[in-house]
Amino acid sequence: MNVAFNSILNSLLDVFLPAECICCANIIHDNRFICPDCLQNFQPVPETLRLFEKKKKFGDKGLVQDFFPLYIFENHTEIQKTIHAIKYNGKYLVGRSMGRMLGQALIKQLGSLTPEAIIPVPLYKYRRFERGFNQSEYIAEGVSDILHIPLQTRWIKRIRNTGTQTHLSLEERQENVRNAFVSPCPQNFEGKHILLIDDVITTGATISECAKIFHKHGATSTIAASLALAE
Ligand SMILES: [Zn+2]
């Protein structure tokens, strides 16, 4: 079945069937997507790990000024099931709901940092067509709802399919995403602080490549945030 059609069908079923937790399938009786028991199992990223990973992925004076991942990504956990549901089972509204949670966390973490535009990492156009949506866009929408910072989905685009990067090393990922993004409106970046949103940040190669474009066009800073941090 066409994936985009499947997404629409899933959304319609969600309206008419009792809500099930997307992680454990237990029935839930409010408007949430994840039951309180599963939600408790999400592991927030401790500050020491966040700082360690920031340095490892982006260096001390890199293009990415700061980095805020919400939860630790591990296989066979609730966060993996949630991200999988968002990306592959058409549960994009869960993405928006999780994005709001990320937004709430960012209110505290951003402090004096004041981004002026929220940009989701774009998918290549055929990938987006195949999936029917870009999951990072829904997450970014949720963040924008909370932070009241405009969402900009057309400031950069991915100009080639970079495929799955799951089994690639850092160097291979850097090579794979090199020059994969362009901006159709480079003048928009001049003097701007950017908040860049992705679903999962692993090596940071994709984030760094996007930040490179922002800075090439005059952006002042890039802060990266994601639902999950993977090793
Ligand atoms: Zn559950």
Boltz pocket constraint, residues with backbone or C-beta under 6 A from the ligand:
constraints:
  - pocket:
      binder: B
      contacts: [[A, 21], [A, 22], [A, 23], [A, 24], [A, 25], [A, 26], [A, 34], [A, 35], [A, 36], [A, 37], [A, 38], [A, 39]]
      max_distance: 6.0
